[in-house]
Structures are given as C-alpha cells and as structure tokens.
Amino acid sequence: MILEDMYYGNWHPSEQIKSTDPESQKVNQKISEHMEMLKNKLSEVDFEQMEVIFDLLNESTSLHSAAAFIHGYRTGALTMIEVFSEEK
C-alpha cells in the first residue's frame, strides 16, 4: 500500500523507473563505451577525478528529479483541490 510505504519510508519512486525507451538504452551504451575509452587513455588519477565529476552530476540530476517530482505532485494536488472546490 503506497501510503504505508510512504509512512515507513519505503517508497522510492526514482528506483521504480526503468526506461524501456530504446534511445535511452543507446545513450547509456554510448556512455559506457566512452567511459571505457577514457579509462584506457587517461591516467588513473585523471580517470578517478572524472568519475568524481560524474558522481556529482548524478547527484545533481537526482536532486533535480526530486524537485521535479515534488513540483508535479504539488501541481496535481492543487489541481484536485481546484476541481473539487469549484462552485457548481
């Protein structure tokens, strides 16, 4: 039950999203290929620094996704309030 999961902190919508878009899979494959290429070209220290940048980028993307989710949820709730409070 979603409300119970939310209450106990077991609801993680970002973990439930699995893209089936073939374009997304192609992009992820290209990222993997380029990462492997750079791993072979860069020194270990440089590659580790690049991985830190990617980790920070992933964190930034996650924060943005959370903000977008919250905004969408609030917009939906406000829409429902407006719909049900509309005078007939």
C-alpha positions as CSV (number, residue, x, y, z in Angstrom):
1,M,0.0,0.0,0.0
2,I,1.5,3.3,-1.1
3,L,0.5,5.3,2.0
4,E,2.0,2.7,4.3
5,D,5.2,2.6,2.2
6,M,5.4,6.4,2.4
7,Y,4.9,6.4,6.1
8,Y,7.6,3.8,6.7
9,G,10.0,5.5,4.3
10,N,9.9,2.5,1.9
11,W,8.6,4.4,-1.1
12,H,11.4,5.4,-3.6
13,P,9.8,6.4,-6.9
14,S,13.1,7.0,-8.6
15,E,14.1,3.4,-8.0
16,Q,11.0,2.2,-9.7
17,I,11.6,3.9,-13.0
18,K,13.1,1.6,-15.6
19,S,13.3,3.2,-19.1
20,T,12.2,0.9,-21.9
21,D,12.9,3.7,-24.5
22,P,15.5,2.2,-27.0
23,E,17.0,5.7,-27.3
24,S,17.8,5.7,-23.6
25,Q,19.5,2.3,-23.9
26,K,21.5,3.6,-26.8
27,V,22.7,6.6,-24.9
28,N,23.6,4.5,-21.9
29,Q,25.6,2.2,-24.1
30,K,27.4,5.2,-25.7
31,I,28.3,6.5,-22.2
32,S,29.7,3.1,-21.2
33,E,31.8,2.9,-24.4
34,H,33.2,6.4,-23.9
35,M,33.9,5.8,-20.3
36,E,35.9,2.6,-21.2
37,M,37.8,4.5,-23.9
38,L,38.7,7.3,-21.4
39,K,39.7,4.8,-18.8
40,N,42.2,3.4,-21.3
41,K,43.5,6.9,-22.3
42,L,43.6,8.8,-19.0
43,S,45.9,8.2,-16.1
44,E,44.3,6.5,-13.1
45,V,44.2,9.8,-11.2
46,D,42.6,11.7,-14.0
47,F,40.0,9.0,-14.6
48,E,39.2,9.0,-10.8
49,Q,38.7,12.8,-11.0
50,M,36.4,12.3,-14.0
51,E,34.4,9.7,-12.0
52,V,34.0,12.2,-9.2
53,I,32.6,14.7,-11.7
54,F,30.1,12.0,-12.9
55,D,29.1,11.2,-9.4
56,L,28.4,14.9,-8.7
57,L,26.5,15.1,-11.9
58,N,24.4,12.1,-10.9
59,E,23.7,13.7,-7.5
60,S,22.7,17.0,-9.2
61,T,20.4,15.1,-11.6
62,S,18.9,13.2,-8.7
63,L,18.2,16.4,-6.7
64,H,16.6,18.0,-9.8
65,S,14.5,14.9,-10.4
66,A,13.3,15.0,-6.7
67,A,12.4,18.7,-7.1
68,A,10.5,18.0,-10.4
69,F,8.6,15.1,-8.7
70,I,7.7,17.4,-5.8
71,H,6.6,20.1,-8.1
72,G,4.5,17.7,-10.2
73,Y,2.9,16.2,-7.1
74,R,2.0,19.6,-5.7
75,T,0.6,20.7,-9.0
76,G,-1.6,17.5,-9.2
77,A,-2.8,18.1,-5.6
78,L,-3.6,21.7,-6.3
79,T,-5.4,20.7,-9.4
80,M,-7.5,18.2,-7.4
81,I,-8.3,20.9,-4.8
82,E,-9.4,23.3,-7.5
83,V,-11.5,20.6,-9.2
84,F,-13.3,19.6,-6.0
85,S,-13.7,23.1,-4.6
86,E,-15.1,24.6,-7.8
87,E,-18.5,26.1,-7.2
88,K,-21.3,24.4,-9.2
